[in-house]
Amino acid sequence: MKLRMVAALLSLVGLMVATYLYLYKIGIVGTMVCGTGACELVQTSRWSRFLGVEVSLLGVLGYLAMFGVSLAGVQPALQQRRWPASALLLLATGALLFSAYLTYAELFLIHAICRWCVVSAVIVLLLFLVAFYGWRRGRAS
Amino acid sequence: MAAAPGGMKPFYTALGVVAVAGLGAIGWMALRPHNSVAIPVDVTVLAADTAGFRGYLLGSAQAPVEVTEYADFQCPGCQRFEMMQFPTVRRQLIETGRLRWRYRDFPLDNIHKHTRVAAHAAACASDQNKYWEMHQAIYAGQPDWESAGDAAGFFHRYASTIGLDVGTYDACMTSAKYAGRIQASQNEALKLNVGVTPTFLIDGKLYPGGLTSDELKHLVDSLAPPPATP
């Protein structure tokens, strides 16, 4: 239960980050607050799109899905059900693989690091760990 | 064991705090001043605005044929020419020394609200000898910025991507120092009765709507036949 709550909170934070990146990409947020990172370089590179879709939009949808599943999983009627844990693990695994691909692109193809992308990658990693632990615990019981 | 509904209150409070803080931060970032720039229209052209300047040149000064292109960065036809035809023209004719390209701004302000800012962004890139890189980036990004509320942020990004000194670029944009140059270019096009973009001026003749790379090659071949190969 608590793990699903943590997952819901993490995915909500991720949703905020992805929304910010997407609003920047469509021109609603002017210049990006990025510190000394190279957010603009990463966000305008060809790897900022995947199969013609903005990566940040995929992030918004992915986090939204994980938030929805974890929020559903904490509802009294679903707390004892296993499918939310399985669905969350499935989504988090996909997000982790995609995040690994994006981090690879930053480090070895674009040669620049976007701090917001790093924040998102860390959130995804934590989400995966929480989802995996929650799924294993449910299986053991 | 299911948590009692009362035990969920701290969780929902935490979600609410994250949501309010996140949306507040995003709202603040979206609404804060964007260092937006406005390039004045119909300014009085001073002699200094055009001194030694008659468009952005690409190609050899000795090239036998010159094309002057009157174009608007926000015009879809100009973008199609730039992305689909110009690379071939550049490779076949400009880089081989047979053609010189002169680009002149003809901003259609009444239908394209970002066009003058785009032209000014490219002019500011020319200060740092990266006019054509910026020119290409602006056209390539046209689908992204043409419907944006404020396109200046996009051009700022391109400036960063092509390696401009962004501080110098920002200062140039804020000063609007090339407003007169753009106006002079527009005035010249109007004087020639240019009505659509792109329009090419070649050997004293106007070609409204532009030409394809093949048509340009045939035209250049007819105006200055390539030297016969042994």
Interface residues (C-beta under 8 A of the other chain):
Chain A: M1 M5 A8 L9 L12 V13 L15 M16 T19 Y20 L23 Y24 K25 I26 G27 I28 V29 G30 T31 V33 E40 L41 Q43 T44 V74 P76 Q79 Q80
Chain B: A2 A3 P5 M8 F11 A14 L15 V18 A19 G22 L23 A25 I26 M29 A30 R32 H34 N35 S36 G141 D144 W145 A148 G149 D150 A151 A152 G153 F154 H156 R157 Y158 S160 T161
